[in-house]
Amino acid sequence: MAIASLLGWLVTFFFLISLLAIICYQLMCFIDLEIDYINHYDSAVRINKVVMPEFIIQAVFCLVCLITGHYFLFFPSLPYSYYNFILYRRRKHLVDVTEIFNQLEWEKKQRLIKLGYLIILLIVFIFWLIWTVGKDDDY
C-alpha cells in the first residue's frame, strides 16, 4: 500500500513538473518573439505544438489526483482544467499567426498566471507530501 501511494505521489509530481516546463517554454517563445529573436510564424508553430500536450497532461493530472485520492490537489486543479476546456471549446486555445503581435501581452499575461498557479500548486503539493509522509510511519 505504501508503494502504491508513493507511486501516485511521484506520478503527480512529474505531471506537475512537466506542466511547469511546458508553460515556461511557451513564455520563452513569447519573449523571443517580443525581442525579435524568432519570427511570428515560428513562434506560433512552437507554441501551438505544446498547447494540446499541456491540456492533456493537466487533464491526466486531475484524473490521477482523483484516482489516487489526493483530493487536496484535485480540487485546486479543477479550475485550471475547466479553463483549458473552455478555451478548447471556444477554439481560442491556439495562437493565431496573424494576430500574435496584437495578442502578445494578453498571451504572456495568461501564461504568467498559469505559471503562478502551478507554482502555488507545487508548493501545496510539496507541503502536503511532507505532512503526509510525516504522519505515516509506513515510509
Backbone as ProteinMPNN parsed JSONL, in Angstrom:
{"seq_chain_A": "MAIASLLGWLVTFFFLISLLAIICYQLMCFIDLEIDYINHYDSAVRINKVVMPEFIIQAVFCLVCLITGHYFLFFPSLPYSYYNFILYRRRKHLVDVTEIFNQLEWEKKQRLIKLGYLIILLIVFIFWLIWTVGKDDDY", "coords_chain_A": {"N_chain_A": [[0.82, -1.203, 0.0], [1.969, 1.224, 0.716], [3.849, 1.557, -1.275], [2.239, 1.93, -3.534], [1.011, 4.339, -2.886], [3.242, 6.001, -2.798], [4.058, 5.814, -5.461], [1.854, 7.023, -6.682], [2.193, 9.648, -5.718], [4.634, 10.267, -6.947], [3.995, 10.145, -9.698], [2.078, 12.202, -9.932], [3.713, 14.326, -9.203], [5.618, 14.377, -11.303], [3.927, 14.967, -13.452], [3.117, 17.533, -12.712], [5.571, 18.922, -12.757], [6.163, 18.656, -15.478], [4.098, 20.162, -16.588], [4.819, 22.701, -15.627], [7.225, 23.012, -17.039], [6.318, 23.09, -19.709], [4.746, 25.43, -19.724], [6.735, 27.325, -19.103], [8.321, 27.037, -21.398], [6.541, 28.002, -23.358], [6.356, 30.656, -22.501], [9.011, 31.461, -22.904], [9.112, 31.33, -25.689], [7.326, 33.401, -26.337], [8.715, 35.569, -25.267], [11.049, 35.492, -26.798], [9.91, 36.127, -29.25], [9.022, 38.68, -28.702], [11.392, 40.13, -28.348], [12.44, 39.875, -30.802], [13.931, 37.609, -31.672], [12.998, 35.344, -32.987], [10.78, 34.743, -35.76], [7.264, 35.563, -36.225], [5.767, 33.444, -37.259], [7.276, 31.066, -36.735], [7.327, 31.179, -33.962], [4.578, 30.948, -33.31], [4.064, 28.381, -34.317], [5.727, 26.807, -32.684], [4.627, 27.275, -30.142], [1.98, 26.4, -30.487], [2.395, 23.69, -30.885], [2.756, 22.63, -28.354], [0.489, 23.156, -26.908], [-1.79, 21.415, -26.896], [-0.589, 19.042, -25.712], [-0.148, 20.189, -23.171], [-2.795, 20.622, -22.256], [-3.732, 17.993, -22.217], [-1.972, 16.759, -20.381], [-2.644, 18.215, -18.086], [-5.313, 17.411, -17.74], [-4.964, 14.652, -17.319], [-3.422, 14.795, -15.029], [-5.322, 15.808, -13.188], [-7.09, 13.648, -13.236], [-5.459, 11.553, -12.265], [-4.947, 12.528, -9.696], [-7.533, 12.385, -8.676], [-8.084, 9.613, -8.84], [-6.073, 8.5, -7.209], [-6.77, 9.505, -4.794], [-5.933, 11.984, -3.897], [-7.347, 14.405, -3.015], [-6.944, 16.924, -2.055], [-5.24, 18.045, -3.866], [-6.624, 17.664, -6.183], [-9.027, 19.217, -6.198], [-8.096, 21.995, -6.177], [-6.903, 22.001, -8.714], [-8.927, 21.763, -10.515], [-10.212, 24.239, -11.493], [-8.284, 25.183, -13.313], [-8.212, 23.132, -15.213], [-10.847, 23.319, -16.111], [-10.791, 25.876, -17.235], [-8.98, 25.425, -19.339], [-10.551, 23.637, -20.805], [-12.698, 25.279, -21.554], [-11.323, 27.154, -23.154], [-10.534, 25.444, -25.229], [-13.018, 24.579, -26.211], [-14.101, 26.947, -27.198], [-12.401, 27.401, -29.246], [-10.107, 28.945, -28.848], [-7.65, 28.202, -28.042], [-5.326, 27.951, -29.496], [-2.545, 29.804, -30.81], [-2.865, 32.478, -32.981], [-1.29, 33.086, -36.02], [-1.433, 35.433, -37.513], [-2.403, 37.283, -35.727], [-0.686, 37.388, -33.597], [1.063, 39.388, -32.663], [-0.687, 41.377, -31.837], [-1.966, 40.128, -29.749], [0.013, 39.56, -27.952], [0.735, 40.613, -25.37], [-1.522, 39.863, -23.835], [-1.458, 37.058, -24.103], [1.019, 36.481, -22.938], [0.497, 37.374, -20.316], [-1.537, 35.611, -19.626], [-0.129, 33.149, -19.642], [1.707, 33.679, -17.606], [0.031, 33.88, -15.387], [-0.918, 31.248, -15.334], [1.524, 30.003, -14.8], [2.139, 31.033, -12.238], [-0.023, 29.958, -10.821], [0.502, 27.21, -11.088], [2.936, 27.057, -9.723], [2.156, 27.722, -7.126], [0.483, 25.51, -6.699], [2.43, 23.512, -6.819], [3.939, 24.124, -4.523], [1.993, 23.692, -2.549], [1.642, 20.99, -3.042], [4.191, 19.934, -2.313], [4.327, 20.591, 0.447], [2.076, 19.201, 1.324], [2.861, 16.613, 0.754], [5.076, 16.346, 2.483], [3.766, 16.632, 4.925], [2.041, 14.417, 4.826], [3.829, 12.242, 4.628], [5.23, 12.572, 6.98], [3.203, 12.05, 8.761], [2.499, 9.383, 8.331], [3.865, 6.295, 9.304], [4.682, 4.292, 7.709], [6.46, 4.701, 5.644]], "CA_chain_A": [[0.0, 0.0, 0.0], [2.848, 2.388, 0.785], [4.476, 1.707, -2.587], [1.224, 2.488, -4.433], [0.855, 5.743, -2.524], [4.449, 6.697, -3.241], [3.992, 5.868, -6.921], [0.871, 8.06, -7.0], [2.822, 10.945, -5.485], [5.657, 10.504, -7.97], [3.338, 10.412, -10.983], [1.509, 13.551, -9.897], [4.829, 15.272, -9.177], [6.182, 14.505, -12.644], [2.95, 15.691, -14.269], [3.175, 18.943, -12.324], [6.827, 19.468, -13.271], [6.063, 18.764, -16.937], [3.251, 21.33, -16.869], [5.645, 23.891, -15.412], [8.181, 23.113, -18.142], [5.597, 23.495, -20.921], [4.387, 26.851, -19.588], [7.979, 28.097, -19.232], [8.691, 27.007, -22.816], [5.673, 28.936, -24.07], [6.767, 32.016, -22.134], [10.27, 31.763, -23.586], [8.789, 31.604, -27.094], [6.756, 34.741, -26.418], [9.776, 36.548, -25.005], [11.877, 35.515, -28.001], [9.159, 36.872, -30.265], [8.96, 40.086, -28.297], [12.688, 40.793, -28.576], [12.741, 39.662, -32.218], [14.875, 36.524, -31.957], [12.368, 34.465, -33.975], [9.658, 35.411, -36.416], [5.96, 35.25, -35.643], [5.302, 32.132, -37.707], [7.981, 30.028, -35.968], [6.871, 31.257, -32.57], [3.228, 30.392, -33.219], [4.148, 26.931, -34.527], [6.324, 26.204, -31.484], [3.669, 27.354, -29.032], [0.814, 25.563, -30.796], [2.771, 22.282, -30.754], [2.727, 22.172, -26.963], [-0.763, 23.519, -26.25], [-2.592, 20.209, -26.644], [0.021, 18.242, -24.641], [-0.4, 20.844, -21.889], [-4.178, 20.347, -21.869], [-3.861, 16.566, -21.912], [-1.264, 16.489, -19.128], [-3.441, 18.773, -16.993], [-6.48, 16.547, -17.54], [-4.486, 13.401, -16.724], [-3.028, 15.146, -13.666], [-6.556, 15.842, -12.395], [-7.608, 12.285, -13.153], [-4.592, 10.784, -11.359], [-5.209, 13.014, -8.338], [-8.828, 11.853, -8.271], [-7.992, 8.163, -8.669], [-5.205, 8.17, -6.075], [-7.341, 10.029, -3.561], [-5.309, 13.238, -3.493], [-8.403, 15.395, -3.238], [-6.407, 18.227, -1.716], [-4.647, 18.551, -5.104], [-7.608, 17.556, -7.256], [-9.962, 20.348, -6.221], [-7.49, 23.245, -6.68], [-6.529, 21.933, -10.127], [-10.128, 21.75, -11.352], [-10.454, 25.47, -12.264], [-7.326, 25.238, -14.41], [-8.701, 22.193, -16.231], [-12.071, 23.885, -16.664], [-10.376, 26.989, -18.084], [-8.444, 24.829, -20.559], [-11.672, 23.082, -21.551], [-13.429, 26.402, -22.146], [-10.51, 27.655, -24.264], [-10.597, 24.485, -26.328], [-14.369, 24.565, -26.767], [-14.295, 28.195, -27.946], [-11.356, 27.428, -30.277], [-9.164, 30.021, -28.559], [-6.502, 27.604, -27.378], [-4.144, 28.074, -30.337], [-2.093, 31.16, -31.102], [-3.052, 32.817, -34.388], [-0.07, 33.661, -36.58], [-1.671, 36.799, -37.993], [-2.771, 38.156, -34.606], [0.17, 37.113, -32.453], [1.617, 40.626, -32.11], [-1.77, 42.091, -31.162], [-2.346, 39.388, -28.544], [1.229, 39.164, -27.25], [0.666, 40.946, -23.938], [-2.558, 39.036, -23.214], [-0.985, 35.679, -24.063], [2.068, 36.407, -21.911], [-0.145, 37.5, -19.019], [-2.248, 34.357, -19.394], [0.868, 32.127, -19.283], [2.277, 34.021, -16.291], [-0.964, 33.498, -14.377], [-0.862, 29.792, -15.259], [2.777, 29.652, -14.136], [1.971, 31.308, -10.81], [-0.977, 28.976, -10.302], [1.179, 25.923, -10.979], [3.944, 27.154, -8.664], [1.418, 27.604, -5.859], [0.069, 24.118, -6.606], [3.631, 22.734, -6.492], [4.264, 24.366, -3.115], [0.989, 22.949, -1.78], [1.964, 19.574, -3.234], [5.365, 19.572, -1.516], [3.976, 20.622, 1.867], [1.137, 18.105, 1.561], [3.665, 15.39, 0.754], [5.853, 16.323, 3.728], [2.834, 16.392, 6.02], [1.533, 13.056, 4.722], [4.911, 11.31, 4.943], [5.495, 12.718, 8.41], [2.076, 11.475, 9.511], [2.531, 7.93, 8.175], [5.092, 5.632, 9.713], [4.929, 3.19, 6.785], [7.518, 5.012, 4.686]], "C_chain_A": [[0.86, 1.262, 0.0], [3.514, 2.639, -0.559], [3.491, 2.332, -3.581], [1.018, 3.979, -4.151], [2.061, 6.56, -2.996], [4.475, 6.832, -4.758], [2.986, 6.93, -7.375], [1.442, 9.456, -6.809], [3.852, 11.26, -6.56], [5.042, 10.843, -9.326], [2.756, 11.817, -10.993], [2.607, 14.611, -9.874], [5.408, 15.465, -10.567], [5.21, 15.182, -13.608], [3.006, 17.188, -13.973], [4.445, 19.605, -12.854], [6.775, 19.614, -14.793], [5.157, 19.929, -17.343], [4.023, 22.634, -16.684], [6.632, 24.09, -16.556], [7.505, 23.584, -19.429], [5.227, 24.975, -20.861], [5.626, 27.736, -19.709], [8.453, 28.146, -20.68], [7.835, 27.988, -23.625], [6.046, 30.381, -23.757], [8.077, 32.403, -22.816], [10.04, 32.05, -25.07], [8.196, 32.997, -27.252], [7.816, 35.812, -26.185], [10.719, 36.636, -26.201], [11.194, 36.28, -29.128], [9.174, 38.361, -29.956], [10.278, 40.809, -28.559], [13.265, 40.46, -29.951], [13.843, 38.642, -32.478], [14.312, 35.543, -32.98], [11.179, 35.197, -34.588], [8.333, 34.889, -35.85], [5.448, 33.881, -36.06], [5.96, 31.004, -36.902], [7.535, 30.008, -34.515], [5.488, 30.631, -32.41], [3.24, 28.879, -33.397], [4.694, 26.241, -33.283], [5.339, 26.193, -30.32], [2.496, 26.409, -29.271], [1.126, 24.071, -30.709], [2.61, 21.767, -29.333], [1.431, 22.512, -26.236], [-1.598, 22.276, -25.927], [-1.922, 19.266, -25.641], [-0.167, 18.856, -23.255], [-1.809, 20.525, -21.382], [-4.351, 18.889, -21.461], [-3.175, 16.23, -20.598], [-2.048, 17.033, -17.948], [-4.648, 17.901, -16.698], [-6.075, 15.231, -16.886], [-4.035, 13.641, -15.287], [-4.248, 15.167, -12.74], [-7.106, 14.435, -12.189], [-6.777, 11.428, -12.201], [-4.8, 11.229, -9.916], [-6.541, 12.476, -7.814], [-8.744, 10.364, -7.974], [-7.166, 7.792, -7.444], [-5.715, 8.737, -4.747], [-6.676, 11.288, -3.05], [-6.276, 14.387, -3.777], [-7.93, 16.805, -2.934], [-5.705, 18.864, -2.915], [-5.648, 18.55, -6.253], [-8.491, 18.798, -7.333], [-9.316, 21.671, -6.625], [-7.114, 23.201, -8.157], [-7.741, 21.883, -11.058], [-10.376, 23.058, -12.112], [-9.522, 25.617, -13.466], [-7.762, 24.314, -15.55], [-9.966, 22.725, -16.897], [-11.743, 25.041, -17.613], [-9.806, 26.472, -19.407], [-9.566, 24.259, -21.429], [-12.47, 24.184, -22.246], [-12.641, 27.002, -23.313], [-10.595, 26.736, -25.472], [-11.966, 24.506, -27.002], [-14.652, 25.81, -27.608], [-13.282, 28.373, -29.079], [-10.398, 28.605, -30.093], [-7.893, 29.488, -27.913], [-5.218, 27.725, -28.193], [-3.821, 29.544, -30.598], [-2.217, 31.388, -32.603], [-1.814, 33.545, -34.899], [-0.268, 35.12, -36.97], [-1.966, 37.78, -36.862], [-1.819, 38.053, -33.425], [0.751, 38.389, -31.84], [0.549, 41.429, -31.366], [-2.127, 41.438, -29.836], [-1.156, 39.03, -27.665], [1.154, 39.432, -25.749], [-0.362, 40.076, -23.216], [-2.085, 37.59, -23.074], [0.116, 35.505, -23.024], [1.466, 36.478, -20.511], [-0.877, 36.21, -18.646], [-1.271, 33.26, -18.975], [1.5, 32.413, -17.931], [1.314, 33.664, -15.165], [-0.98, 31.981, -14.218], [0.397, 29.337, -14.516], [2.688, 29.895, -12.635], [1.042, 30.31, -10.144], [-0.313, 27.623, -10.103], [2.269, 25.934, -9.912], [3.286, 27.054, -7.301], [0.963, 26.169, -5.651], [1.255, 23.212, -6.269], [4.029, 22.904, -5.029], [3.281, 23.632, -2.211], [1.276, 21.458, -1.857], [3.12, 19.145, -2.349], [5.032, 19.569, -0.031], [2.991, 19.513, 2.218], [1.88, 16.771, 1.615], [4.461, 15.266, 2.044], [4.942, 16.018, 4.906], [2.33, 14.948, 6.011], [2.612, 12.04, 5.091], [5.243, 11.387, 6.426], [4.425, 12.084, 9.271], [2.11, 9.938, 9.464], [3.886, 7.381, 8.596], [5.469, 4.507, 8.763], [6.089, 3.456, 5.843], [8.821, 4.755, 5.319]], "O_chain_A": [[0.515, 2.253, -0.644], [3.725, 3.788, -0.947], [3.882, 3.179, -4.385], [0.871, 4.778, -5.076], [1.913, 7.663, -3.522], [4.878, 7.872, -5.278], [3.238, 7.653, -8.339], [1.211, 10.345, -7.628], [3.932, 12.394, -7.033], [5.525, 11.736, -10.021], [2.926, 12.548, -11.969], [2.448, 15.68, -10.464], [5.665, 16.598, -10.974], [5.647, 15.908, -14.501], [2.947, 18.009, -14.888], [4.395, 20.732, -13.347], [7.287, 20.592, -15.337], [5.425, 20.604, -18.337], [3.895, 23.559, -17.486], [6.85, 25.22, -16.994], [8.07, 24.398, -20.159], [5.383, 25.693, -21.849], [5.574, 28.786, -20.35], [8.935, 29.181, -21.14], [8.351, 28.716, -24.474], [6.052, 31.231, -24.647], [8.236, 33.541, -23.256], [10.7, 32.916, -25.644], [8.528, 33.704, -28.203], [7.803, 36.851, -26.845], [11.143, 37.728, -26.579], [11.852, 37.004, -29.875], [9.322, 39.193, -30.852], [10.277, 41.976, -28.95], [14.434, 40.731, -30.227], [14.615, 38.804, -33.423], [15.069, 34.968, -33.761], [10.646, 36.144, -34.009], [8.296, 33.911, -35.104], [4.759, 33.222, -35.282], [5.276, 30.09, -36.441], [7.385, 28.943, -33.915], [5.257, 29.867, -31.473], [2.51, 28.169, -32.706], [4.178, 25.2, -32.875], [5.238, 25.202, -29.597], [2.07, 25.7, -28.36], [0.223, 23.266, -30.483], [2.353, 20.58, -29.133], [1.288, 22.186, -25.057], [-2.059, 22.116, -24.797], [-2.617, 18.726, -24.78], [-0.326, 18.132, -22.272], [-1.989, 20.196, -20.21], [-5.032, 18.586, -20.481], [-3.73, 15.494, -19.781], [-2.115, 16.382, -16.905], [-4.977, 17.672, -15.534], [-6.769, 14.745, -15.993], [-4.24, 12.789, -14.422], [-4.21, 14.612, -11.642], [-7.534, 14.082, -11.09], [-7.332, 10.661, -11.415], [-4.827, 10.397, -9.01], [-6.656, 12.149, -6.633], [-9.275, 9.902, -6.965], [-7.523, 6.866, -6.716], [-5.138, 8.466, -3.694], [-6.836, 11.633, -1.879], [-6.047, 15.218, -4.655], [-8.451, 17.772, -3.488], [-5.584, 20.087, -2.98], [-5.53, 19.344, -7.187], [-8.68, 19.364, -8.409], [-9.942, 22.427, -7.368], [-7.014, 24.248, -8.796], [-7.581, 21.956, -12.276], [-10.725, 22.999, -13.291], [-9.929, 26.118, -14.514], [-7.683, 24.687, -16.72], [-10.135, 22.596, -18.11], [-12.353, 25.166, -18.675], [-10.11, 27.013, -20.471], [-9.53, 24.387, -22.653], [-12.869, 24.03, -23.4], [-13.223, 27.325, -24.349], [-10.715, 27.2, -26.606], [-12.058, 24.457, -28.229], [-15.359, 25.736, -28.612], [-13.308, 29.38, -29.787], [-9.934, 29.192, -31.071], [-7.141, 30.248, -27.302], [-4.127, 27.612, -27.636], [-4.703, 30.403, -30.604], [-1.733, 30.585, -33.401], [-1.348, 34.504, -34.284], [0.625, 35.945, -36.781], [-1.791, 38.986, -37.031], [-2.115, 38.579, -32.352], [0.914, 38.465, -30.622], [0.851, 42.088, -30.372], [-2.545, 42.12, -28.9], [-1.309, 38.26, -26.716], [1.48, 38.557, -24.947], [-0.105, 39.602, -22.109], [-2.293, 36.969, -22.032], [0.148, 34.502, -22.311], [1.873, 35.732, -19.62], [-0.841, 35.774, -17.495], [-1.559, 32.513, -18.04], [1.798, 31.483, -17.183], [1.738, 33.197, -14.107], [-1.047, 31.477, -13.097], [0.35, 28.409, -13.71], [3.116, 29.054, -11.845], [1.299, 29.868, -9.024], [-0.525, 26.962, -9.086], [2.499, 24.915, -9.26], [3.8, 26.376, -6.411], [1.047, 25.655, -4.535], [1.103, 22.249, -5.518], [4.411, 21.937, -4.37], [3.683, 23.019, -1.221], [1.167, 20.746, -0.858], [3.045, 18.102, -1.699], [5.413, 18.641, 0.682], [3.069, 18.944, 3.307], [1.557, 15.907, 2.43], [4.513, 14.188, 2.637], [5.301, 15.236, 5.787], [2.206, 14.326, 7.067], [2.329, 11.074, 5.798], [5.51, 10.363, 7.055], [4.7, 11.631, 10.382], [1.784, 9.279, 10.451], [4.927, 7.953, 8.272], [6.475, 3.831, 8.981], [6.653, 2.511, 5.291], [9.862, 4.95, 4.69]]}, "name": "protein", "num_of_chains": 1, "seq": "MAIASLLGWLVTFFFLISLLAIICYQLMCFIDLEIDYINHYDSAVRINKVVMPEFIIQAVFCLVCLITGHYFLFFPSLPYSYYNFILYRRRKHLVDVTEIFNQLEWEKKQRLIKLGYLIILLIVFIFWLIWTVGKDDDY"}
